[in-house]
Amino acid sequence: MDRHSHRHRSIIFFLFMTLWIIYGMLNQYNDIHSVTFDPTTIVWCQEFLKIILSLLLFYIQDGGLNILCSQVKEHARSMLVWYLIPAGLYAVGDVLTYVNLRSFDPATLHLLGEMKLCVTAIVHQCLFKKMLNRWHWVALIIITVGCIIKAVDSLESNDDGDDAITTTSISDDNFDVGDIRADNNTSTDNGNEERASMPQPTFFSFALIGVQIMITTIAGVFNEKLLKDKPSICINLQNLCLYINGMMFLTLGMLLGISEHNKPIQEVLSPSSLEALFSQPSILFMAITMSVAGVVTSRFLKVFDSIQKSVAVALVVVSLPLSSRVLFGTPITVKMIVSIVMVVVGMQLYTLQPAPRRVDHKDDGFDGEEEEMDDVSDGKDEIDETGLFLPAFSIPGDCNVANQPHNGTEKYASVLQQELPERVPQSSINIHSEVV
């Protein structure tokens, strides 16, 4: 990796961490000062700001209006269809968040959601066909346990009525109504009363949480796959397709009455609701921060992956108590320290491991000769002196490979004859198949 690429990755990582920490601090500031807002309104505004940001970045990075029109004409229709999948899954995940909040309080829901890191690793293996080694899994389990300890500490602090940092749910998704809804608590007493009035969770309630985690995880990993499998389409246009679909599903949900306190869309997007949003600097700044974080997240997925993003999110979660201590004087407990140490150790262990290996061929029981052919076909491609695109095992000119075994030489020759175009004279390949 060259210095420029390493610097680019470092900047993306730094921006990702900084924006999510700022979001967490703004969330706690609003909670401490009892700043109330309609979460559906702010999420809708975030999606609108993301579309504006994507258009602006396209104009700056990819060209003017003419290029945008040509790109839209060539790719937008197919990309809009593809991005219906993650956007639709995100929307279903938001609906399930509202449903699950009727059975669990936000802190408990966040605690159970810490299993998302391991689920992300499993889904990522399936979609990208990359296998994690044993130490990768050990590192992810250590990070997950550290996040669970942090969530338990926050839950105990809320039960005791301490002025501790609230459970800040950092979303792995580009938009998530449930995360903002979960953090917009009014007071500890009201939270305790609400928790006491909730029905006893059933097996079906826990199953719904599992479905919610699985759906949002698949959406995030599938979004990464689209970003990496279609490099010819600029990232700003892909973001634009995702955010347009996201706003469409969000608006549809509001039309169906799926919003905070089941408010109709006329009330959610009323001038009074928008005025209340823009009249409070902390809420407006949080909406802008979340919009920029969504755009940066797509860049993060482009240069890293969903597992590394989940690890970075875990580091953000355990870093919030330190920031809260500096800004708000929040006490730091022993469990917070333990969680920070575990996440840092797990992250360092994961980083020290080699990149997950790609599994292209399954062991189907063939003999060594078939496995040898797989190894040959997996070689890197190169350009021959004639300008032809040849496999890495091609033999240019009069190269003598008489020392090769007879069966192997015939195999190489037959493959070369199939790979080379008909316009290349056969005499240009001088392969001696005699056994020495």
Secondary structure as a PSIPRED ss2 file (coil, helix, strand):
# PSIPRED VFORMAT (PSIPRED V4.0)

   1 M C   1.000  0.000  0.000
   2 D C   1.000  0.000  0.000
   3 R H   0.000  1.000  0.000
   4 H H   0.000  1.000  0.000
   5 S H   0.000  1.000  0.000
   6 H H   0.000  1.000  0.000
   7 R H   0.000  1.000  0.000
   8 H H   0.000  1.000  0.000
   9 R H   0.000  1.000  0.000
  10 S H   0.000  1.000  0.000
  11 I H   0.000  1.000  0.000
  12 I H   0.000  1.000  0.000
  13 F H   0.000  1.000  0.000
  14 F H   0.000  1.000  0.000
  15 L H   0.000  1.000  0.000
  16 F H   0.000  1.000  0.000
  17 M H   0.000  1.000  0.000
  18 T H   0.000  1.000  0.000
  19 L H   0.000  1.000  0.000
  20 W H   0.000  1.000  0.000
  21 I H   0.000  1.000  0.000
  22 I H   0.000  1.000  0.000
  23 Y H   0.000  1.000  0.000
  24 G H   0.000  1.000  0.000
  25 M H   0.000  1.000  0.000
  26 L H   0.000  1.000  0.000
  27 N H   0.000  1.000  0.000
  28 Q H   0.000  1.000  0.000
  29 Y H   0.000  1.000  0.000
  30 N H   0.000  1.000  0.000
  31 D H   0.000  1.000  0.000
  32 I H   0.000  1.000  0.000
  33 H C   1.000  0.000  0.000
  34 S C   1.000  0.000  0.000
  35 V C   1.000  0.000  0.000
  36 T C   1.000  0.000  0.000
  37 F C   1.000  0.000  0.000
  38 D C   1.000  0.000  0.000
  39 P H   0.000  1.000  0.000
  40 T H   0.000  1.000  0.000
  41 T H   0.000  1.000  0.000
  42 I H   0.000  1.000  0.000
  43 V H   0.000  1.000  0.000
  44 W H   0.000  1.000  0.000
  45 C H   0.000  1.000  0.000
  46 Q H   0.000  1.000  0.000
  47 E H   0.000  1.000  0.000
  48 F H   0.000  1.000  0.000
  49 L H   0.000  1.000  0.000
  50 K H   0.000  1.000  0.000
  51 I H   0.000  1.000  0.000
  52 I H   0.000  1.000  0.000
  53 L H   0.000  1.000  0.000
  54 S H   0.000  1.000  0.000
  55 L H   0.000  1.000  0.000
  56 L H   0.000  1.000  0.000
  57 L H   0.000  1.000  0.000
  58 F H   0.000  1.000  0.000
  59 Y H   0.000  1.000  0.000
  60 I H   0.000  1.000  0.000
  61 Q H   0.000  1.000  0.000
  62 D C   1.000  0.000  0.000
  63 G C   1.000  0.000  0.000
  64 G C   1.000  0.000  0.000
  65 L H   0.000  1.000  0.000
  66 N H   0.000  1.000  0.000
  67 I H   0.000  1.000  0.000
  68 L H   0.000  1.000  0.000
  69 C H   0.000  1.000  0.000
  70 S H   0.000  1.000  0.000
  71 Q H   0.000  1.000  0.000
  72 V H   0.000  1.000  0.000
  73 K H   0.000  1.000  0.000
  74 E H   0.000  1.000  0.000
  75 H H   0.000  1.000  0.000
  76 A H   0.000  1.000  0.000
  77 R H   0.000  1.000  0.000
  78 S H   0.000  1.000  0.000
  79 M H   0.000  1.000  0.000
  80 L H   0.000  1.000  0.000
  81 V H   0.000  1.000  0.000
  82 W H   0.000  1.000  0.000
  83 Y C   1.000  0.000  0.000
  84 L H   0.000  1.000  0.000
  85 I H   0.000  1.000  0.000
  86 P H   0.000  1.000  0.000
  87 A H   0.000  1.000  0.000
  88 G H   0.000  1.000  0.000
  89 L H   0.000  1.000  0.000
  90 Y H   0.000  1.000  0.000
  91 A H   0.000  1.000  0.000
  92 V H   0.000  1.000  0.000
  93 G H   0.000  1.000  0.000
  94 D H   0.000  1.000  0.000
  95 V H   0.000  1.000  0.000
  96 L H   0.000  1.000  0.000
  97 T H   0.000  1.000  0.000
  98 Y H   0.000  1.000  0.000
  99 V H   0.000  1.000  0.000
 100 N H   0.000  1.000  0.000
 101 L C   1.000  0.000  0.000
 102 R C   1.000  0.000  0.000
 103 S C   1.000  0.000  0.000
 104 F C   1.000  0.000  0.000
 105 D C   1.000  0.000  0.000
 106 P H   0.000  1.000  0.000
 107 A H   0.000  1.000  0.000
 108 T H   0.000  1.000  0.000
 109 L H   0.000  1.000  0.000
 110 H H   0.000  1.000  0.000
 111 L H   0.000  1.000  0.000
 112 L H   0.000  1.000  0.000
 113 G H   0.000  1.000  0.000
 114 E H   0.000  1.000  0.000
 115 M H   0.000  1.000  0.000
 116 K H   0.000  1.000  0.000
 117 L H   0.000  1.000  0.000
 118 C H   0.000  1.000  0.000
 119 V H   0.000  1.000  0.000
 120 T H   0.000  1.000  0.000
 121 A H   0.000  1.000  0.000
 122 I H   0.000  1.000  0.000
 123 V H   0.000  1.000  0.000
 124 H H   0.000  1.000  0.000
 125 Q H   0.000  1.000  0.000
 126 C H   0.000  1.000  0.000
 127 L H   0.000  1.000  0.000
 128 F H   0.000  1.000  0.000
 129 K C   1.000  0.000  0.000
 130 K E   0.000  0.000  1.000
 131 M E   0.000  0.000  1.000
 132 L C   1.000  0.000  0.000
 133 N C   1.000  0.000  0.000
 134 R H   0.000  1.000  0.000
 135 W H   0.000  1.000  0.000
 136 H H   0.000  1.000  0.000
 137 W H   0.000  1.000  0.000
 138 V H   0.000  1.000  0.000
 139 A H   0.000  1.000  0.000
 140 L H   0.000  1.000  0.000
 141 I H   0.000  1.000  0.000
 142 I H   0.000  1.000  0.000
 143 I H   0.000  1.000  0.000
 144 T H   0.000  1.000  0.000
 145 V H   0.000  1.000  0.000
 146 G H   0.000  1.000  0.000
 147 C H   0.000  1.000  0.000
 148 I H   0.000  1.000  0.000
 149 I H   0.000  1.000  0.000
 150 K H   0.000  1.000  0.000
 151 A H   0.000  1.000  0.000
 152 V H   0.000  1.000  0.000
 153 D H   0.000  1.000  0.000
 154 S H   0.000  1.000  0.000
 155 L H   0.000  1.000  0.000
 156 E H   0.000  1.000  0.000
 157 S H   0.000  1.000  0.000
 158 N H   0.000  1.000  0.000
 159 D H   0.000  1.000  0.000
 160 D H   0.000  1.000  0.000
 161 G C   1.000  0.000  0.000
 162 D C   1.000  0.000  0.000
 163 D C   1.000  0.000  0.000
 164 A C   1.000  0.000  0.000
 165 I C   1.000  0.000  0.000
 166 T C   1.000  0.000  0.000
 167 T C   1.000  0.000  0.000
 168 T C   1.000  0.000  0.000
 169 S C   1.000  0.000  0.000
 170 I C   1.000  0.000  0.000
 171 S C   1.000  0.000  0.000
 172 D C   1.000  0.000  0.000
 173 D C   1.000  0.000  0.000
 174 N C   1.000  0.000  0.000
 175 F C   1.000  0.000  0.000
 176 D C   1.000  0.000  0.000
 177 V H   0.000  1.000  0.000
 178 G H   0.000  1.000  0.000
 179 D H   0.000  1.000  0.000
 180 I H   0.000  1.000  0.000
 181 R H   0.000  1.000  0.000
 182 A H   0.000  1.000  0.000
 183 D H   0.000  1.000  0.000
 184 N C   1.000  0.000  0.000
 185 N C   1.000  0.000  0.000
 186 T C   1.000  0.000  0.000
 187 S C   1.000  0.000  0.000
 188 T H   0.000  1.000  0.000
 189 D H   0.000  1.000  0.000
 190 N H   0.000  1.000  0.000
 191 G H   0.000  1.000  0.000
 192 N H   0.000  1.000  0.000
 193 E H   0.000  1.000  0.000
 194 E H   0.000  1.000  0.000
 195 R H   0.000  1.000  0.000
 196 A H   0.000  1.000  0.000
 197 S H   0.000  1.000  0.000
 198 M C   1.000  0.000  0.000
 199 P C   1.000  0.000  0.000
 200 Q C   1.000  0.000  0.000
 201 P C   1.000  0.000  0.000
 202 T C   1.000  0.000  0.000
 203 F H   0.000  1.000  0.000
 204 F H   0.000  1.000  0.000
 205 S H   0.000  1.000  0.000
 206 F H   0.000  1.000  0.000
 207 A H   0.000  1.000  0.000
 208 L H   0.000  1.000  0.000
 209 I H   0.000  1.000  0.000
 210 G H   0.000  1.000  0.000
 211 V H   0.000  1.000  0.000
 212 Q H   0.000  1.000  0.000
 213 I H   0.000  1.000  0.000
 214 M H   0.000  1.000  0.000
 215 I H   0.000  1.000  0.000
 216 T H   0.000  1.000  0.000
 217 T H   0.000  1.000  0.000
 218 I H   0.000  1.000  0.000
 219 A H   0.000  1.000  0.000
 220 G H   0.000  1.000  0.000
 221 V H   0.000  1.000  0.000
 222 F H   0.000  1.000  0.000
 223 N H   0.000  1.000  0.000
 224 E H   0.000  1.000  0.000
 225 K H   0.000  1.000  0.000
 226 L H   0.000  1.000  0.000
 227 L H   0.000  1.000  0.000
 228 K H   0.000  1.000  0.000
 229 D H   0.000  1.000  0.000
 230 K C   1.000  0.000  0.000
 231 P C   1.000  0.000  0.000
 232 S C   1.000  0.000  0.000
 233 I C   1.000  0.000  0.000
 234 C C   1.000  0.000  0.000
 235 I H   0.000  1.000  0.000
 236 N H   0.000  1.000  0.000
 237 L H   0.000  1.000  0.000
 238 Q H   0.000  1.000  0.000
 239 N H   0.000  1.000  0.000
 240 L H   0.000  1.000  0.000
 241 C H   0.000  1.000  0.000
 242 L H   0.000  1.000  0.000
 243 Y H   0.000  1.000  0.000
 244 I H   0.000  1.000  0.000
 245 N H   0.000  1.000  0.000
 246 G H   0.000  1.000  0.000
 247 M H   0.000  1.000  0.000
 248 M H   0.000  1.000  0.000
 249 F H   0.000  1.000  0.000
 250 L H   0.000  1.000  0.000
 251 T H   0.000  1.000  0.000
 252 L H   0.000  1.000  0.000
 253 G H   0.000  1.000  0.000
 254 M H   0.000  1.000  0.000
 255 L H   0.000  1.000  0.000
 256 L C   1.000  0.000  0.000
 257 G C   1.000  0.000  0.000
 258 I C   1.000  0.000  0.000
 259 S C   1.000  0.000  0.000
 260 E H   0.000  1.000  0.000
 261 H H   0.000  1.000  0.000
 262 N H   0.000  1.000  0.000
 263 K C   1.000  0.000  0.000
 264 P C   1.000  0.000  0.000
 265 I H   0.000  1.000  0.000
 266 Q H   0.000  1.000  0.000
 267 E H   0.000  1.000  0.000
 268 V H   0.000  1.000  0.000
 269 L C   1.000  0.000  0.000
 270 S C   1.000  0.000  0.000
 271 P H   0.000  1.000  0.000
 272 S H   0.000  1.000  0.000
 273 S H   0.000  1.000  0.000
 274 L H   0.000  1.000  0.000
 275 E H   0.000  1.000  0.000
 276 A H   0.000  1.000  0.000
 277 L H   0.000  1.000  0.000
 278 F H   0.000  1.000  0.000
 279 S H   0.000  1.000  0.000
 280 Q C   1.000  0.000  0.000
 281 P H   0.000  1.000  0.000
 282 S H   0.000  1.000  0.000
 283 I H   0.000  1.000  0.000
 284 L H   0.000  1.000  0.000
 285 F H   0.000  1.000  0.000
 286 M H   0.000  1.000  0.000
 287 A H   0.000  1.000  0.000
 288 I H   0.000  1.000  0.000
 289 T H   0.000  1.000  0.000
 290 M H   0.000  1.000  0.000
 291 S H   0.000  1.000  0.000
 292 V H   0.000  1.000  0.000
 293 A H   0.000  1.000  0.000
 294 G H   0.000  1.000  0.000
 295 V H   0.000  1.000  0.000
 296 V H   0.000  1.000  0.000
 297 T H   0.000  1.000  0.000
 298 S H   0.000  1.000  0.000
 299 R H   0.000  1.000  0.000
 300 F H   0.000  1.000  0.000
 301 L H   0.000  1.000  0.000
 302 K H   0.000  1.000  0.000
 303 V H   0.000  1.000  0.000
 304 F C   1.000  0.000  0.000
 305 D C   1.000  0.000  0.000
 306 S H   0.000  1.000  0.000
 307 I H   0.000  1.000  0.000
 308 Q H   0.000  1.000  0.000
 309 K H   0.000  1.000  0.000
 310 S H   0.000  1.000  0.000
 311 V H   0.000  1.000  0.000
 312 A H   0.000  1.000  0.000
 313 V H   0.000  1.000  0.000
 314 A H   0.000  1.000  0.000
 315 L H   0.000  1.000  0.000
 316 V H   0.000  1.000  0.000
 317 V H   0.000  1.000  0.000
 318 V H   0.000  1.000  0.000
 319 S H   0.000  1.000  0.000
 320 L H   0.000  1.000  0.000
 321 P H   0.000  1.000  0.000
 322 L H   0.000  1.000  0.000
 323 S H   0.000  1.000  0.000
 324 S H   0.000  1.000  0.000
 325 R H   0.000  1.000  0.000
 326 V H   0.000  1.000  0.000
 327 L H   0.000  1.000  0.000
 328 F H   0.000  1.000  0.000
 329 G C   1.000  0.000  0.000
 330 T C   1.000  0.000  0.000
 331 P C   1.000  0.000  0.000
 332 I C   1.000  0.000  0.000
 333 T C   1.000  0.000  0.000
 334 V H   0.000  1.000  0.000
 335 K H   0.000  1.000  0.000
 336 M H   0.000  1.000  0.000
 337 I H   0.000  1.000  0.000
 338 V H   0.000  1.000  0.000
 339 S H   0.000  1.000  0.000
 340 I H   0.000  1.000  0.000
 341 V H   0.000  1.000  0.000
 342 M H   0.000  1.000  0.000
 343 V H   0.000  1.000  0.000
 344 V H   0.000  1.000  0.000
 345 V H   0.000  1.000  0.000
 346 G H   0.000  1.000  0.000
 347 M H   0.000  1.000  0.000
 348 Q H   0.000  1.000  0.000
 349 L H   0.000  1.000  0.000
 350 Y H   0.000  1.000  0.000
 351 T H   0.000  1.000  0.000
 352 L H   0.000  1.000  0.000
 353 Q C   1.000  0.000  0.000
 354 P C   1.000  0.000  0.000
 355 A C   1.000  0.000  0.000
 356 P C   1.000  0.000  0.000
 357 R E   0.000  0.000  1.000
 358 R E   0.000  0.000  1.000
 359 V C   1.000  0.000  0.000
 360 D C   1.000  0.000  0.000
 361 H C   1.000  0.000  0.000
 362 K C   1.000  0.000  0.000
 363 D C   1.000  0.000  0.000
 364 D C   1.000  0.000  0.000
 365 G C   1.000  0.000  0.000
 366 F C   1.000  0.000  0.000
 367 D C   1.000  0.000  0.000
 368 G H   0.000  1.000  0.000
 369 E H   0.000  1.000  0.000
 370 E H   0.000  1.000  0.000
 371 E H   0.000  1.000  0.000
 372 E H   0.000  1.000  0.000
 373 M H   0.000  1.000  0.000
 374 D H   0.000  1.000  0.000
 375 D H   0.000  1.000  0.000
 376 V H   0.000  1.000  0.000
 377 S H   0.000  1.000  0.000
 378 D C   1.000  0.000  0.000
 379 G C   1.000  0.000  0.000
 380 K C   1.000  0.000  0.000
 381 D C   1.000  0.000  0.000
 382 E E   0.000  0.000  1.000
 383 I E   0.000  0.000  1.000
 384 D C   1.000  0.000  0.000
 385 E C   1.000  0.000  0.000
 386 T C   1.000  0.000  0.000
 387 G C   1.000  0.000  0.000
 388 L C   1.000  0.000  0.000
 389 F E   0.000  0.000  1.000
 390 L E   0.000  0.000  1.000
 391 P C   1.000  0.000  0.000
 392 A C   1.000  0.000  0.000
 393 F C   1.000  0.000  0.000
 394 S C   1.000  0.000  0.000
 395 I C   1.000  0.000  0.000
 396 P C   1.000  0.000  0.000
 397 G C   1.000  0.000  0.000
 398 D C   1.000  0.000  0.000
 399 C C   1.000  0.000  0.000
 400 N C   1.000  0.000  0.000
 401 V C   1.000  0.000  0.000
 402 A C   1.000  0.000  0.000
 403 N C   1.000  0.000  0.000
 404 Q C   1.000  0.000  0.000
 405 P C   1.000  0.000  0.000
 406 H H   0.000  1.000  0.000
 407 N H   0.000  1.000  0.000
 408 G H   0.000  1.000  0.000
 409 T H   0.000  1.000  0.000
 410 E H   0.000  1.000  0.000
 411 K H   0.000  1.000  0.000
 412 Y H   0.000  1.000  0.000
 413 A H   0.000  1.000  0.000
 414 S H   0.000  1.000  0.000
 415 V H   0.000  1.000  0.000
 416 L H   0.000  1.000  0.000
 417 Q H   0.000  1.000  0.000
 418 Q H   0.000  1.000  0.000
 419 E H   0.000  1.000  0.000
 420 L C   1.000  0.000  0.000
 421 P C   1.000  0.000  0.000
 422 E C   1.000  0.000  0.000
 423 R C   1.000  0.000  0.000
 424 V C   1.000  0.000  0.000
 425 P C   1.000  0.000  0.000
 426 Q H   0.000  1.000  0.000
 427 S H   0.000  1.000  0.000
 428 S H   0.000  1.000  0.000
 429 I C   1.000  0.000  0.000
 430 N C   1.000  0.000  0.000
 431 I C   1.000  0.000  0.000
 432 H C   1.000  0.000  0.000
 433 S C   1.000  0.000  0.000
 434 E C   1.000  0.000  0.000
 435 V C   1.000  0.000  0.000
 436 V C   1.000  0.000  0.000
